[in-house]
Amino acid sequence: VFVAHVWNEPFVDLVDTLESAVDEDDVLWLSAFALDQHAVTLPDESKGRLAVEHYAFLTAVKAADKFIVIVDKAVSLPSRLWCMYETWCAMDNSLPTLLWAHKEADLEKLRCALEELSLENALASDPSEQWQLRATLGREDLRRLQTFLGNRVDSFTAAIAQAATLKVFLPGKLRQFVGDKERRLLSKEMAAQHEAVVSAAQRAVTSHSAQCLES
């Protein structure tokens, strides 16, 4: 399980959220423990767009069977470029993605922050990585990410409401509800993506046929 989290969140808060978000037998990847991103030296040809193949986290994302986005109590997640980029990689690889918020996080504040998501206002600890991340994530990527994360906020909110109807609240049941909603959401997104690809191919064929007829 790949865990995306802000590095300035108090460790006790991160652990508190993870205890309710993951199963006991889950194996977790947390970049804060697994690697020192600041020690990575990018080659000269990577100037401009980020050379993600030089980052170990991408291998971890592709090897994961699940991706969890941890929303900290201060809801600073949308302002962190690396968290947004890691989530974009999960989205681009069609990885099941669960959003899990700290018990004191304001989900309405999170929705507003996602609606106002801006590459210019989001930050990274290393200034050189900051402008590279901004150059790598385009406006269309940002729009897709807003929708992607917004849908996960809705799923998490709905799962909490569903769990609240139980006579006895069980963290395992909440995980089940969130997981069920993610499977349905991901299936819907992949179907829409497939339809878009087919539609684009059909338009290309039609355009090519028209050009042949004109010639």
Buried (B, 14 or more C-beta within 10 A) or exposed (E): BBBBBBEEBEEEBBEBBBEEBBEEEBEBBBBBEBBEBEEBEBEEEBEEEBBBEEBBBBEBBEEBEBBBBBBBBBBBBBBBBBBBBBBBBBBEEEBBBBBBBBEEBBBEEBBEBBEEBEBEEBBBEBEEBBBBBBEBBEEEBBEBBBEBBBBBBBBBBEBBEBBEEEEEEEEEBBBBBBBEBBEEBBEEBEEEEEEEEEEEEEEEEEEEEEEEEEE
